[in-house]
Amino acid sequence: MEHENIEIVGARANNLKNISLKIPKKKITIFTGVSGSGKSSIVFETIAQEAGRQLNETFSKFIQIYLPKHGHPDVDAIENLSLAITVDQKRIGGNSRSTLGTITDINPLIRLLFSRIGQPHIGPSNYFSFNDPNGMCKTCEGIGRKVTLDLDKALDKEKSLNEGAILLPGYKPGNWQWKMYASTGFFDCDKKIKDYSKEEYDKLVYCKPVKINSAIVEGMNTTYAGLVERFIGQNVKTEFEKSEASKKKIEPFVTEKQCHDCGGNDITKVFYRRRSWAVQ
């Protein structure tokens, strides 16, 4: 039949040299080749661009003002082109909570399904959301995994604090963050980390945030926290606020494990069991 193919005549986008071809419809067609061979030029800058331009022309001039601009591609003719959905090569934004379900907006429908047919019955669909306090696993806060500090990479136990035992960015001896530990009076700064007692090591590494009188600025109160707590507070819980450059600096010091409480399922155990019953 005459409309079974998309026909391209004289494509010249970028390094395409007056290319003409027929692309069969209702079949999967793959464009392969070495870098610079024209794959993106034919798919995105010729076919997709013309499809977008034709779609825009179906709207009024007023609406077109607010639509993405698509000029004529550098081609003599494109025939039998249908509406095209373009999945480009740009990286999808998001953070550690982004999933296929959140990006495509299918999650609300799935939550609604589970809340209606699960047994015993639960009305609010947000109870099946890992982004809602009512449904998220309290241990991993709905992420499904625990991201924490890799102590083997963050601490050189053969060194003392004065020798630079803390290997994290910004913790060189004399720096402000280094003083948050060295100036507390909790530690012998010339003592190697490997020689710390369990109490000293736990204080350095795992201590929960506590208010102390700061020796850095006389008379000033500050919050002391072990390296793990401080690292998580400064880097993991504020991940979406950090630049790509900042994330790359801390990547070598991060370790990630499946949440032991929810088993990586993001939501609390009680609602996960009901979700399982719903699909049986």
C-alpha positions in Angstrom: 0.0 0.0 0.0 1.2 3.5 -0.8 1.1 4.7 2.9 3.0 1.8 4.4 6.3 3.8 4.5 7.5 7.1 5.7 9.3 8.5 2.7 12.2 10.9 3.1 13.7 12.7 0.1 17.0 14.7 0.2 17.8 14.9 3.9 20.7 17.2 4.6 20.7 17.9 8.3 24.2 18.2 9.7 26.4 15.6 7.9 23.6 13.9 6.0 24.5 14.1 2.3 21.2 14.3 0.4 19.9 11.1 1.9 16.6 9.5 0.6 15.0 6.4 2.3 11.8 4.7 3.1 11.0 3.7 6.7 8.3 1.0 7.1 5.4 1.8 9.5 4.1 -0.6 12.2 7.5 -2.1 12.5 10.5 -1.5 14.8 13.3 0.2 12.8 16.7 0.7 14.4 19.3 3.2 13.2 22.8 2.1 14.0 26.2 3.3 13.1 29.4 4.9 14.4 29.5 8.2 16.1 28.8 11.0 13.6 27.2 8.8 11.0 23.9 10.7 11.2 21.6 8.6 13.4 20.4 11.5 15.5 20.3 13.8 12.4 17.8 11.6 10.6 15.7 10.6 13.7 15.6 13.8 15.8 16.5 16.7 13.4 14.6 15.4 10.4 11.7 13.1 11.3 10.9 14.3 14.8 11.4 18.0 13.9 9.0 17.7 10.9 6.4 15.7 13.0 6.5 18.5 15.7 6.2 21.2 13.1 3.2 19.5 11.5 1.5 19.0 14.9 2.0 22.7 15.8 0.2 23.7 12.6 -3.0 22.0 13.8 -3.3 24.6 16.5 -4.4 28.2 16.2 -1.7 30.9 15.8 -2.4 32.1 19.4 -1.7 28.6 20.8 1.4 28.2 18.7 3.0 31.1 20.5 3.2 28.9 23.6 4.4 25.7 21.9 7.9 24.5 21.3 9.3 26.0 18.1 10.0 23.6 15.2 11.4 24.9 12.0 11.4 23.2 8.6 14.1 20.5 8.6 16.7 20.5 5.9 15.0 18.0 3.6 13.3 18.2 0.2 10.2 16.2 1.3 8.8 13.9 4.0 5.7 11.9 3.0 3.2 9.8 5.1 4.5 11.1 8.4 2.3 10.2 11.4 2.1 11.9 14.8 5.4 11.1 16.5 6.3 10.8 20.2 9.9 11.7 20.8 11.9 10.2 23.6 15.1 12.2 23.3 18.6 11.5 24.7 18.4 14.0 27.5 18.9 12.8 31.0 15.7 12.6 33.0 15.8 14.9 36.1 14.8 13.8 39.5 16.3 12.5 42.8 16.6 9.3 44.8 12.8 9.2 45.1 12.2 9.2 41.3 11.0 6.0 39.8 9.4 4.9 36.5 6.1 5.2 38.3 6.6 8.8 39.5 8.0 10.0 36.2 5.1 8.6 34.2 2.4 9.4 36.8 1.2 5.8 36.9 1.9 5.5 40.7 -1.4 7.2 41.8 -3.4 4.8 39.7 -1.6 1.8 41.1 -2.0 3.1 44.7 -5.7 3.6 44.1 -6.0 0.0 42.8 -4.3 -1.5 45.9 -6.3 0.7 48.3 -9.6 -0.5 46.8 -9.1 -4.2 46.3 -6.6 -5.0 49.1 -7.7 -7.0 52.0 -8.4 -5.9 54.7 -9.7 -2.8 52.9 -7.9 0.5 53.2 -9.5 3.7 52.0 -6.7 6.3 51.6 -4.5 5.4 48.6 -1.7 7.6 50.0 -1.0 4.8 52.5 0.6 2.9 49.6 2.9 5.9 48.8 6.6 5.8 49.7 6.6 9.6 49.5 3.9 9.9 52.2 4.7 9.8 55.9 1.6 7.5 56.4 3.0 4.9 54.0 6.7 5.2 53.8 9.1 2.9 55.6 10.3 4.8 58.6 13.7 3.3 58.6 14.7 4.3 55.0 12.1 7.1 54.7 10.6 5.5 51.6 13.8 5.2 49.6 14.1 1.4 49.9 17.7 1.5 50.7 20.0 3.1 53.3 22.6 5.5 52.0 25.3 6.1 54.5 29.0 6.9 55.0 31.6 4.3 54.0 33.9 4.5 57.0 36.6 2.4 55.4 37.0 5.3 52.8 36.2 8.2 55.2 38.7 7.4 57.9 42.4 6.5 57.9 42.7 4.6 61.2 46.5 4.7 61.0 46.4 8.4 61.5 45.3 10.8 64.3 43.0 13.8 63.9 46.0 16.1 63.7 47.5 13.9 61.0 44.4 14.1 58.9 42.6 10.9 59.8 39.2 12.2 58.4 39.5 11.9 54.6 36.2 13.6 53.7 36.2 16.9 51.7 36.5 19.9 53.9 38.0 18.1 56.9 41.7 18.9 56.5 43.4 19.8 59.8 42.6 23.4 60.6 39.4 23.6 58.6 36.2 24.5 60.3 34.6 21.1 60.0 37.8 19.4 61.4 37.6 21.8 64.4 34.1 20.5 65.1 35.8 17.3 66.3 39.3 18.4 67.2 38.2 21.3 69.4 35.5 19.5 71.4 37.8 18.1 74.1 36.3 14.6 73.5 39.4 13.2 71.8 43.2 13.1 72.0 44.0 14.6 68.6 47.5 13.0 68.5 46.0 9.5 69.2 45.6 7.2 66.1 42.1 6.2 65.4 42.9 2.5 65.6 43.9 3.1 69.2 40.6 4.6 70.2 38.5 2.8 72.8 35.0 1.7 71.7 33.5 4.6 73.5 35.8 7.1 71.8 35.3 5.6 68.4 31.5 5.5 68.8 31.6 9.2 69.9 33.6 10.1 66.8 31.6 8.1 64.3 28.1 7.3 65.6 27.1 10.0 68.1 23.6 11.4 67.7 23.3 15.2 67.5 23.8 16.8 70.9 24.2 20.4 72.1 27.7 21.3 73.4 29.6 24.5 74.3 31.7 25.3 71.3 35.5 25.7 71.8 35.7 27.1 68.3 33.9 30.3 69.2 34.0 31.1 72.9 30.6 31.2 74.6 28.8 29.8 71.5 26.6 26.7 71.7 26.8 24.3 68.8 25.5 20.9 67.8 28.0 18.0 67.8 27.2 14.9 65.8 29.3 11.8 64.8 30.8 11.6 61.3 28.0 9.4 60.1 25.2 11.6 61.3 26.8 14.8 60.1 27.6 13.3 56.7 24.0 12.0 56.2 22.5 15.4 57.3 24.8 17.4 55.1 24.8 15.2 52.0 22.3 12.4 51.9 19.1 14.2 53.1 19.9 17.3 51.0 20.8 15.3 47.9 18.3 17.1 45.6 19.7 20.5 46.6 23.3 19.8 45.7 25.1 20.5 42.4 26.4 17.7 40.2 30.0 18.8 41.2 29.2 18.5 44.9 27.7 15.1 44.4 30.8 13.8 42.6 33.0 14.9 45.5 31.1 12.8 48.0 30.4 9.8 45.8 33.6 7.9 46.7 32.6 8.1 50.4 29.0 6.8 50.0 27.8 3.2 50.4 24.3 1.9 49.8 22.5 -1.1 51.1 19.0 -2.5 50.8 16.8 -1.4 53.8 16.7 -4.3 56.2 13.3 -3.2 57.5 11.2 -3.0 54.3 13.4 -5.2 52.2 13.7 -2.5 49.6 9.9 -2.2 49.1 9.8 1.5 50.2 6.6 1.3 52.2 5.8 0.0 55.6 5.6 -3.8 56.1 1.9 -3.8 57.0 0.9 -2.0 53.8 3.3 -4.0 51.7 1.6 -7.2 52.8 -1.8 -5.8 51.9 -0.4 -4.8 48.5 0.7 -8.4 48.0 -2.7 -9.8 49.0 -4.3 -7.4 46.4 -2.4 -9.0 43.5 -2.9 -12.6 44.5 
